[in-house]
Amino acid sequence: MARPLKWVVMFLPLVMVFAFGAMINRMSAPAAQLFFYVYAAAMGLSLAYIFAIFTGVSIAQHLSGHGHRLCGPVAVRLYHEA
């Protein structure tokens, strides 16, 4: 995948969330449903790109091993401050 297209695929779901939030009150139900289907496809492409670049093992190790290290100290500090 070309470099600029990579960034479009990765950030398209985020852009779509903001667009959907801005347009939700003006959309009909079928239009919102169609937008959701397009969003789901964009999210699938984004995740597929991540899984194509990284191995399943490296993703699982990162999610299980590093996630609590990044959030743990902050959560503990906030808990003790309350």
DSSP file (Angstrom, degrees, kcal/mol; ACC not computed):
  #  RESIDUE AA STRUCTURE BP1 BP2  ACC     N-H-->O    O-->H-N    N-H-->O    O-->H-N    TCO  KAPPA ALPHA  PHI   PSI    X-CA   Y-CA   Z-CA
    1    1 A M              0   0    0      0, 0.0     5,-0.1     0, 0.0     0, 0.0   0.000 360.0 360.0 360.0 135.6    0.0    0.0    0.0
    2    2 A A     >  -     0   0    0      1,-0.1     4,-1.9     4,-0.0     0, 0.0  -0.275 360.0-112.9 -65.8 152.2    1.4    3.4   -0.9
    3    3 A R  H  > S+     0   0    0      1,-0.2     4,-1.4     2,-0.2     3,-0.2   0.911 112.8  44.7 -57.6 -51.4    2.4    5.7    1.9
    4    4 A P  H  > S+     0   0    0      0, 0.0     4,-1.7     0, 0.0    -1,-0.2   0.894 112.8  52.7 -63.6 -35.7   -0.2    8.4    1.6
    5    5 A L  H  > S+     0   0    0      1,-0.2     4,-2.6     2,-0.2    -2,-0.2   0.842 102.1  60.7 -66.2 -32.1   -3.0    5.8    1.2
    6    6 A K  H  X S+     0   0    0     -4,-1.9     4,-2.1    -3,-0.2    -1,-0.2   0.923 106.2  45.8 -59.1 -45.2   -1.8    4.1    4.4
    7    7 A W  H  X S+     0   0    0     -4,-1.4     4,-2.2     2,-0.2    -1,-0.2   0.864 111.3  52.1 -69.3 -35.7   -2.5    7.3    6.4
    8    8 A V  H  X S+     0   0    0     -4,-1.7     4,-1.6     2,-0.2    -2,-0.2   0.939 111.4  47.0 -63.8 -46.1   -5.9    7.7    4.8
    9    9 A V  H  < S+     0   0    0     -4,-2.6    -2,-0.2     1,-0.2    -1,-0.2   0.885 114.1  48.0 -63.9 -38.8   -6.9    4.2    5.6
   10   10 A M  H  < S+     0   0    0     -4,-2.1     4,-0.3    -5,-0.2    -1,-0.2   0.877 121.1  33.5 -72.0 -36.8   -5.7    4.5    9.2
   11   11 A F  H  X S+     0   0    0     -4,-2.2     4,-2.2     1,-0.2     5,-0.2   0.518  92.3  90.6-100.3  -5.0   -7.3    7.8   10.0
   12   12 A L  H  X S+     0   0    0     -4,-1.6     4,-2.6     1,-0.2     5,-0.2   0.911  86.0  52.4 -58.8 -44.2  -10.5    7.5    7.9
   13   13 A P  H  > S+     0   0    0      0, 0.0     4,-1.9     0, 0.0    -1,-0.2   0.903 109.9  49.3 -60.5 -38.1  -12.5    5.9   10.7
   14   14 A L  H  > S+     0   0    0     -4,-0.3     4,-1.8     2,-0.2    -2,-0.2   0.922 112.0  47.6 -64.7 -44.0  -11.6    8.7   13.1
   15   15 A V  H  X S+     0   0    0     -4,-2.2     4,-2.3     1,-0.2    -1,-0.2   0.888 110.5  53.3 -63.1 -39.0  -12.6   11.4   10.5
   16   16 A M  H  X S+     0   0    0     -4,-2.6     4,-2.9    -5,-0.2    -1,-0.2   0.855 104.2  55.5 -66.5 -34.3  -15.8    9.5    9.9
   17   17 A V  H  X S+     0   0    0     -4,-1.9     4,-2.3     2,-0.2    -1,-0.2   0.937 110.6  44.6 -62.7 -46.0  -16.7    9.5   13.6
   18   18 A F  H  X S+     0   0    0     -4,-1.8     4,-1.6     2,-0.2    -2,-0.2   0.902 114.7  48.9 -64.7 -40.1  -16.4   13.3   13.8
   19   19 A A  H  X S+     0   0    0     -4,-2.3     4,-1.7     2,-0.2    -2,-0.2   0.914 111.3  49.5 -65.5 -42.1  -18.3   13.7   10.5
   20   20 A F  H  X S+     0   0    0     -4,-2.9     4,-1.4     1,-0.2    -2,-0.2   0.901 109.3  52.2 -64.5 -40.5  -21.1   11.4   11.8
   21   21 A G  H  < S+     0   0    0     -4,-2.3     4,-0.3     1,-0.2    -1,-0.2   0.850 111.6  46.8 -63.0 -34.0  -21.3   13.3   15.1
   22   22 A A  H  < S+     0   0    0     -4,-1.6    -1,-0.2     1,-0.2    -2,-0.2   0.793 121.1  36.2 -77.6 -28.1  -21.7   16.6   13.2
   23   23 A M  H >X S+     0   0    0     -4,-1.7     3,-1.4     1,-0.1     4,-0.7   0.495  85.2  99.1-104.1  -4.3  -24.3   15.3   10.8
   24   24 A I  G >< S+     0   0    0     -4,-1.4     3,-0.7     1,-0.3    -1,-0.1   0.833  81.8  52.3 -60.0 -36.6  -26.4   12.9   12.9
   25   25 A N  G 34 S+     0   0    0     -4,-0.3    -1,-0.3     1,-0.2    -2,-0.1   0.711 112.9  45.1 -73.6 -18.6  -29.2   15.3   13.6
   26   26 A R  G <4 S+     0   0    0     -3,-1.4     2,-0.3    -4,-0.1    -1,-0.2   0.448  95.4  95.6-101.6  -1.7  -29.7   16.1    9.9
   27   27 A M    <<  -     0   0    0     -3,-0.7     2,-0.1    -4,-0.7    -3,-0.0  -0.642  68.8-129.1 -95.4 146.5  -29.6   12.5    8.6
   28   28 A S     >  -     0   0    0     -2,-0.3     4,-2.5     1,-0.1     5,-0.2  -0.419  33.8-104.1 -78.9 166.4  -32.5   10.2    7.9
   29   29 A A  H  > S+     0   0    0      1,-0.2     4,-2.3     2,-0.2     5,-0.2   0.914 121.2  48.7 -62.1 -44.1  -32.4    6.7    9.4
   30   30 A P  H  > S+     0   0    0      0, 0.0     4,-2.3     0, 0.0    -1,-0.2   0.887 112.0  50.0 -64.3 -35.2  -31.5    5.0    6.0
   31   31 A A  H  > S+     0   0    0      2,-0.2     4,-2.6     1,-0.2    -2,-0.2   0.908 110.9  48.9 -67.6 -40.2  -28.7    7.6    5.5
   32   32 A A  H  X S+     0   0    0     -4,-2.5     4,-2.2     2,-0.2    -1,-0.2   0.886 111.2  50.7 -65.0 -38.0  -27.4    6.9    9.0
   33   33 A Q  H  X S+     0   0    0     -4,-2.3     4,-2.1     2,-0.2    -2,-0.2   0.920 111.1  47.5 -65.6 -43.6  -27.5    3.2    8.4
   34   34 A L  H  X S+     0   0    0     -4,-2.3     4,-2.3     2,-0.2    -2,-0.2   0.912 110.7  52.2 -62.7 -42.8  -25.6    3.5    5.1
   35   35 A F  H  X S+     0   0    0     -4,-2.6     4,-2.5     1,-0.2    -1,-0.2   0.902 108.5  51.6 -60.0 -40.8  -23.0    5.8    6.8
   36   36 A F  H  X S+     0   0    0     -4,-2.2     4,-2.8     2,-0.2    -1,-0.2   0.903 108.3  50.8 -63.8 -40.7  -22.6    3.1    9.5
   37   37 A Y  H  X S+     0   0    0     -4,-2.1     4,-2.0     2,-0.2    -2,-0.2   0.907 111.8  47.1 -63.5 -40.8  -22.0    0.4    6.9
   38   38 A V  H  X S+     0   0    0     -4,-2.3     4,-2.3     2,-0.2    -2,-0.2   0.900 112.3  50.9 -66.0 -40.2  -19.4    2.5    5.2
   39   39 A Y  H  X S+     0   0    0     -4,-2.5     4,-2.7     2,-0.2    -2,-0.2   0.914 108.6  51.4 -62.4 -43.1  -17.8    3.2    8.6
   40   40 A A  H  X S+     0   0    0     -4,-2.8     4,-2.2     1,-0.2    -1,-0.2   0.897 110.4  48.8 -62.2 -40.0  -17.7   -0.5    9.4
   41   41 A A  H  X S+     0   0    0     -4,-2.0     4,-2.2     2,-0.2    -1,-0.2   0.904 111.6  49.2 -65.5 -41.1  -16.0   -1.2    6.0
   42   42 A A  H  X S+     0   0    0     -4,-2.3     4,-2.3     2,-0.2    -2,-0.2   0.894 110.9  50.1 -65.1 -39.4  -13.5    1.6    6.7
   43   43 A M  H  X S+     0   0    0     -4,-2.7     4,-2.6     2,-0.2     5,-0.2   0.896 109.3  52.0 -65.1 -39.5  -12.8    0.2   10.2
   44   44 A G  H  X S+     0   0    0     -4,-2.2     4,-2.5     2,-0.2    -2,-0.2   0.903 110.2  48.0 -62.6 -41.9  -12.3   -3.3    8.7
   45   45 A L  H  X S+     0   0    0     -4,-2.2     4,-2.2     2,-0.2    -2,-0.2   0.908 111.6  50.9 -64.0 -41.2   -9.8   -1.9    6.2
   46   46 A S  H  X S+     0   0    0     -4,-2.3     4,-1.7     2,-0.2    -2,-0.2   0.934 114.3  42.3 -63.1 -46.6   -8.0   -0.1    8.9
   47   47 A L  H  X S+     0   0    0     -4,-2.6     4,-2.6     1,-0.2    -1,-0.2   0.878 111.7  55.4 -68.5 -36.9   -7.7   -3.2   11.1
   48   48 A A  H  X S+     0   0    0     -4,-2.5     4,-1.7    -5,-0.2    -1,-0.2   0.886 106.5  51.5 -62.7 -37.6   -6.8   -5.4    8.2
   49   49 A Y  H  X S+     0   0    0     -4,-2.2     4,-1.6     2,-0.2    -1,-0.2   0.914 110.0  48.9 -65.4 -41.5   -3.9   -3.1    7.4
   50   50 A I  H  X S+     0   0    0     -4,-1.7     4,-2.5     1,-0.2    -2,-0.2   0.929 113.0  47.0 -63.0 -44.5   -2.7   -3.3   11.0
   51   51 A F  H  < S+     0   0    0     -4,-2.6    -1,-0.2     1,-0.2    -2,-0.2   0.755 109.5  55.0 -70.6 -23.2   -3.0   -7.1   10.9
   52   52 A A  H  < S+     0   0    0     -4,-1.7    -1,-0.2    -5,-0.2    -2,-0.2   0.829 113.9  40.2 -75.9 -31.7   -1.2   -7.2    7.6
   53   53 A I  H  < S+     0   0    0     -4,-1.6     2,-0.3    -3,-0.2    -2,-0.2   0.916 119.0  41.9 -82.3 -46.3    1.8   -5.3    8.9
   54   54 A F  S  < S-     0   0    0     -4,-2.5     2,-0.1    -5,-0.2    -1,-0.0  -0.682  86.2-112.9-103.6 155.2    2.2   -6.8   12.3
   55   55 A T     >  -     0   0    0     -2,-0.3     4,-2.0     1,-0.1     5,-0.2  -0.476  25.7-116.6 -81.1 157.7    1.9  -10.5   13.3
   56   56 A G  H  > S+     0   0    0      1,-0.2     4,-2.4     2,-0.2     5,-0.2   0.858 115.7  54.4 -60.6 -35.5   -0.9  -11.7   15.5
   57   57 A V  H  > S+     0   0    0      2,-0.2     4,-2.7     1,-0.2    -1,-0.2   0.918 107.4  48.6 -66.7 -43.3    1.5  -12.6   18.2
   58   58 A S  H  > S+     0   0    0      2,-0.2     4,-2.0     1,-0.2    -1,-0.2   0.875 112.5  48.9 -66.7 -35.3    3.1   -9.1   18.3
   59   59 A I  H  X S+     0   0    0     -4,-2.0     4,-2.6     2,-0.2     5,-0.2   0.933 112.9  47.3 -67.1 -45.1   -0.3   -7.5   18.5
   60   60 A A  H  X S+     0   0    0     -4,-2.4     4,-2.4     1,-0.2     5,-0.3   0.900 112.1  50.5 -63.8 -40.7   -1.4   -9.9   21.3
   61   61 A Q  H  X>S+     0   0    0     -4,-2.7     4,-2.6     2,-0.2     5,-0.5   0.909 112.2  47.2 -64.1 -40.8    1.9   -9.3   23.2
   62   62 A H  I  X>S+     0   0    0     -4,-2.0     4,-1.7    -5,-0.2     5,-1.0   0.931 114.6  45.2 -66.8 -44.4    1.5   -5.6   23.0
   63   63 A L  I  <5S+     0   0    0     -4,-2.6    -2,-0.2     1,-0.2    -1,-0.2   0.873 123.3  34.8 -69.1 -35.9   -2.2   -5.6   24.1
   64   64 A S  I  <5S+     0   0    0     -4,-2.4     4,-0.2    -5,-0.2    -2,-0.2   0.799 127.7  33.8 -88.6 -29.1   -1.6   -8.0   26.9
   65   65 A G  I  <5S+     0   0    0     -4,-2.6     4,-0.2    -5,-0.3    -3,-0.2   0.818 125.6  29.1 -98.9 -33.0    1.9   -6.9   28.1
   66   66 A H  I  X<S+     0   0    0     -4,-1.7     4,-1.8    -5,-0.5     5,-0.2   0.693 100.8  75.0-104.9 -21.2    2.2   -3.2   27.5
   67   67 A G  H  ><S+     0   0    0     -5,-1.0     4,-1.9     1,-0.2     5,-0.3   0.913 100.3  44.2 -61.1 -43.7   -1.3   -1.9   27.9
   68   68 A H  H  > S+     0   0    0     -4,-0.2     4,-2.3     1,-0.2    -1,-0.2   0.783 109.2  58.3 -73.4 -24.3   -1.4   -2.2   31.6
   69   69 A R  H  4 S+     0   0    0     -4,-0.2    -1,-0.2     2,-0.2    -2,-0.2   0.851 110.2  43.1 -71.1 -33.0    2.1   -0.7   31.9
   70   70 A L  H  < S+     0   0    0     -4,-1.8     4,-0.4     1,-0.1    -2,-0.2   0.899 127.9  27.8 -77.9 -40.8    1.0    2.5   30.2
   71   71 A C  H  X S+     0   0    0     -4,-1.9     4,-2.6    -5,-0.2     5,-0.2   0.728 104.5  78.5 -93.8 -24.4   -2.3    2.9   32.0
   72   72 A G  H  X S+     0   0    0     -4,-2.3     4,-2.7    -5,-0.3     5,-0.2   0.916  93.3  44.9 -56.4 -54.8   -1.5    1.2   35.3
   73   73 A P  H  > S+     0   0    0      0, 0.0     4,-2.3     0, 0.0    -1,-0.2   0.877 115.6  48.4 -61.0 -36.9    0.5    3.9   37.1
   74   74 A V  H  > S+     0   0    0     -4,-0.4     4,-2.6     2,-0.2     5,-0.2   0.930 112.7  48.0 -67.6 -44.2   -1.9    6.6   36.1
   75   75 A A  H  X S+     0   0    0     -4,-2.6     4,-2.1     1,-0.2    -1,-0.2   0.903 112.9  48.4 -63.6 -41.1   -4.9    4.6   37.2
   76   76 A V  H  X S+     0   0    0     -4,-2.7     4,-2.2    -5,-0.2    -1,-0.2   0.916 112.4  48.7 -65.2 -42.6   -3.2    3.8   40.5
   77   77 A R  H  X S+     0   0    0     -4,-2.3     4,-1.6    -5,-0.2    -2,-0.2   0.919 112.7  47.3 -64.1 -43.5   -2.3    7.4   41.1
   78   78 A L  H  X S+     0   0    0     -4,-2.6     4,-1.1     1,-0.2    -1,-0.2   0.867 110.9  52.8 -65.8 -35.2   -5.8    8.6   40.3
   79   79 A Y  H  < S+     0   0    0     -4,-2.1     3,-0.3    -5,-0.2    -2,-0.2   0.910 111.0  45.6 -66.8 -41.3   -7.3    5.9   42.6
   80   80 A H  H  < S+     0   0    0     -4,-2.2    -1,-0.2     1,-0.2    -2,-0.2   0.757 109.2  55.9 -75.4 -23.4   -5.1    7.0   45.5
   81   81 A E  H  <        0   0    0     -4,-1.6    -1,-0.2     1,-0.2    -2,-0.2   0.760 360.0 360.0 -77.2 -23.6   -5.9   10.7   45.0
   82   82 A A     <        0   0    0     -4,-1.1    -1,-0.2    -3,-0.3    -2,-0.2   0.479 360.0 360.0 -74.9 360.0   -9.6   10.1   45.2
